[in-house]
Amino acid sequence: MTIEYVLLLFVVFCIGLKSFMSAPKDAFLNSGPKLGARIEKQLVTGRDFSLNHSVKWSSDQR
C-alpha cells in the first residue's frame, strides 16, 4: 500500500512540475509581440521628448 502512495505522489509531482515549467514559457512566448508593440507605441508617441530629440528629465512622477 505504501508503494502505491509513493507512486501516486511521484506521478502527481511530475505532472505538477511539467505544468509549472511550461506555463511561464508559454506566457513569455505569447506576450513578447504585445510587449514590443507597447514599447514601439510609447517610442512613437514620445511623451516628454523635446524637438531636438533630447530627453527632459524631471523629478515629478506623472
N, C-alpha and C positions, 0 to 999 in steps of 0.2 A: 504494500500500500504506500509506503514511503517513496518507492521508486516512481510510482505513478504521479505523486505530487511533485517530485523533483522534475520529472519530465514535463509535466504541465506548466510548472513555473518557468522552466527553461524555454518552452515554446512561446509563452506569453511574453517573456523578456525579449526574445528575438524579434517577435512581431512589433513590440513597442519600440525597440531600438531601431528597427528598419523605418518605422514611421517617423521617429524622432530625427533621424538622419536625413530623410528625403524631404520632409516638409520645408525646412529653410532653403534647400536647394531650389525647389520649385518656386518658392516665393521670390527669391532673388533673381531667378531667370525670367520670371514674368513681370517683375517690377522695373527691370532695367530700362526698357524703352520708355516707360511712363516717366521715370525719373529724369531721363535725358531730355524729354520733351519739356518738362517743367523748367529745367535749368536753361534750356535754349530760349524759352519764352521770357524768363527773367532777364537773360542777357540782351534780348532784342528790345524789351521794353525799357530797360536801363534806368530804373528809378535811381535818383541821387547821382547821376553822372552829368558832368558839365559838357559844354560844347567842345572843349579842347581834349576830350576823352580822358580826363583825369578824374579820379575818384575824390569826392568831397567827404572827408571823414568827420563825423560829429559824435559827440558823447551821448546824445539822447537816443533812446530806443523808440522806434516807431512801430 
